[in-house]
């Protein structure tokens, strides 16, 4: 019986390995160094947040250049003030061009940071799109892992967003896939160090790739040999961050498995409503939360 369990677990892990790498079809740039950031001011000046609170969301858009309609509808449905996007751009559509078009459509400010080059000058990277002004954008290059195949450059994009309650420091991340908990926490370390002395409210969100898998030499998956989501939550809690998404449904769509890769971690602010929302054109679901300053003490609810 035990032997059968091991065989089934390894088979399942092999499937997960294939799915994880299928959504990342590009190799890392030869030099994982910051590329120029593209910023764009809102095309209109009449967009303001609600008197208090902030609606923030995150989605790995799986490089889909045709997801603009879905993102616009989601932003309207949830009255999203800040949208964090990962895997922006593919070989047919540069990430900066996609974000420029999305920003103009929403009338939002934006900042786009390339992570990888995709052939003929196209890039794929991270973006922060905001109803209110963005400033002080910074890139942190995260530790690079040679994963034998489909290695990628990993970065974090940080920016300050103005709100009616004051500035909020927001960081968008996309961590590696086939690494173990120790390396995943090490990728987060420079992000947390950069925020250590910042007294403003903070949000760290994005695709953390926290599958509960242990990896042998980045090739062979051992399902449930590690609990990577718990390891990340423990680290974040030690730095004063909390998340409302512990008991929510999976964010990665695969055979109904409880794969939670995407998170929003909060510090100095509280979530008063949150949900994991469908994204038809992505292999991820989006995470959304409405947050308010911590001292307001609102009672949270799951939407």
Phi, psi and omega in degrees: 000316180297319180298319179297320178298317180297316180299315179297318181297317180293323178296315178298318179298323179296321177297315179299320179299317179295319180294316181301316184282336181296330181277000180230075191276012184238151174275158179293152172301154183297329176237116180274077178237155182300136173259164183303137178271141178254123176246150183214127178278154180300143180285342176232159186246013187256015180266120177227149177289170173298160182309323177219150177095169184212132175259116185234143183216159180219141177209134165277111186272007171056030177067018185277115178283350182259018185265003184301317179299319181294319179295318179296319179294320178296315180300322179288316182299316185263003184050049186292130175267323181225128181239123176260128183235139174241160183052054179269117179106151173212190186291346179256349183211116180294141182300320181296320180293321179298314182292323177300316180293318179295318180299315179296321181296317182277341188073032184252161167280159179204158170221134182235133180237114177292145174247321183226149172270140184237068175086241191278058175086350178288150179233159172231140183191209185245152178218148169239122181242126190225139175297321181257165186303149178242139171213177177053049177286135181221146178251135171243121176279123182270163182304137184263136180241128174276106188261023178074319172209148180054044170289152182219157172282138180239132180226167169237140179246118180247147177203160177255128181249131177282139175222169178296338180264004182114177183288146176234130177272124186236136180235129177255128184230155171215101186273168181294162180270289193271061174230162181267174188303317183301316179289327179294318178293326178293326176294328180282338188305310182294333177294313180293323177297322180293339181258357191304320185255014180270120184270357180283158171304147185226146173227127171244120183220169177137202181261105181270352180053043185271065170283145179275072183224141168261141183245131175259114180055035177059011184241321190250113184276138177240093184303134176066011174288337175224153177246081190290326178298316179296320180298318179292316180298321179296316178299313183295320178298322178296339178261009176091010180262148174226164180222143176272003190260017182297317186253017179273174184284174182300151177253352178243129190267101179209104172055026179072011181286150183278064184265110183248100184256337192248137188215158164235122177249136189239144175217126181080006177215158180240146173275132178252346174201149181199161177196163170252115190254148177294146172226103191300322188265358179248158173277357174254160164262157179270148174251137184223143176210147169255128186236154176222162177307142188301325186288350182285335171065033178292153178276125184284160175211147176266127181268000000 
